[in-house]
Amino acid sequence: MAFVAGGRQMADQKAKLVFPALAGLYESCAPYSYAMIRFATGAILVPHGVTKILNTPISKFAPNIAAKGLPFPEPLAYLTYFTESVGAACLAIGLLTRIAAAIVGIEMIVIVILFQWQFGYFWTNRGYEYALLWALLCVAIFFKGGGRYSVDRLIGREF
């Protein structure tokens, strides 16, 4: 394929690698890169949910939600626990991927806006940096779906 750059036609060329000796590694690992990103996005969140389930009763978590003026704090607390454990696990393995990405992404946007915005950007000051990254990853995963290496693909259904 050819394209025009600066008024002249040029042939497509592969980018020159800084480390050409790694070209084979890049090529062999590239098909797995999206699955690794999707897996990490879900798998890193699972411990947050499991820790909440094991260590924080709903009766202690719901007041945090109520303090932000959200209605139905107890059902929202259960939804948070579900999202950060079951939803995140589904995201990691690529099961109901788009649904999982949507619920995790929405939770992260709520966390950014209502719970962390006041602290600024950096996570080291309780800021929204980490939750924003999760939200953006979930947006990308929502549009892409489970991908080649997902349970959705294995069962032949993309949700």
N, C-alpha and C positions, 0 to 999 in steps of 0.2 A: 504494500500500500504506500502511496506517496501523499505528501501534504505540502502546502505552500507556506514557507516561512521567509519573511523579509523579501517577498516578491519572487523567490525562486523555489523550484520544486526540489524536495529532499526525500530520500527514501527513509522509511522507518528504520531505526536502529535500536538495538537493545542498549539500555543504559550501561555505561562503563562502570563496573564494580570497583570499589575501593580495594576489596580483597578478592580478586578473581578466583583464587583457589577455593573460595567458599561457594562458588556458583552451584556446584552439585548439591551441597547441603541445602542451600536456599531452595533449589528446585524440588528436592525430595521432601522438604518439610512444608512448603507452601500450601499444599492441599489440606493440611491439618490445622493451619493457623486460625481459621475462623472457628473451628470446633474448640480449640484451646481458649480462645477469647470468650466464647459462649460458656464453656465449662467454668472458667475462672470467675466470670461474672456471677454465676449462681453459687458455685462452691464456696467462694469467699464469704458470701452472705449467710450461708447455712449456719455456721457457728453462732452468729448473732441471734438467730431465731431460737436455736436449741438452748442457748444460754438464758434467754428470756423465759422459755418454757420451764426450764429446770430450776431457775433461781428467783424469778420475779412473778409472784402471783398476780393475776389479773387485777385484783383489788388494789394492788400497789402501783400497777402500770397505768390503769385507766385514769387516775387523777392527773397524770401528766398531759393526757390528751384533753381532758376537761378544762385544764388550766389555760389552754390555747383557744378556748371558746368553741371547740368542735362539738357538734351534737352526738349523742349516742356513744359516749366514750368507751363503755364496756364492749359493745359489739366491734368498735374500731380497734380496741386492744386485741380482741380475738383475731380480727382480720390482720393486724400487724404480725402477730405470732404465726399465723398461717402463711402469710406472704413471705416472711423471712425464713421459714423452715420448708414447708411443702412447695411453695411457689419457687423459692430459690433452688431447691433440689430438682424440680421439673426443668427449670432453666438450664441447670448444669448438664442434665442428661438429654435435653432436647425433647421433652415430652410436653405437649400442649405449649410449645415454645412461645408463640405469639401472645397467647393469653397470659402466660407467666411473665413475659417481658413487659406486658402492659401493666399488670398489677404491681410488679416490683418498681417499674418506672414511675408510676403514679405515686406510689408510697414515697419514693425518693424525692420527687418534686415537692410533695407536701412537707417532707422533712427539711428540704432546702428552704422553702419559703416560710414555714411557720416555726420551725424549731432551731434553725442554725443561721439564718440570714443575719440576725442581730449581732452575731459574733464575727462577722466578716468572712473572708474567703478561706483562710488557712485552717486546715483541720487541727493543727497544733494548738489553736485557740478555740476549739469547738466549732470551727467554721464549716461552711458548706462544701468545701472542695471535694471531699470523698463522696458525699451523697450526689453531688452534681455529676461526677464522673460515672457513677452507677446509673444515674438517670439517662445520661447520653448513651452509654453502652446499651441500655435497654431499648432506647429509641431505635438504634441501629439494628439490634437483634430483632425487634418487632417487625421492621421492614424486610429483613433478610429471611427470617424464619429459622427453623432448626438447622438447615444445611445438610450437607452430605452425610455427616456422621452424627445422626440424631435418632432418637427413638421414633420421632415423627416420621422420618424417612423409612425406618424399618417397618412400621405398620402401614405405610403408604398413605398417610393422612397428614396434611399440613394444616395445623390449627392456628 
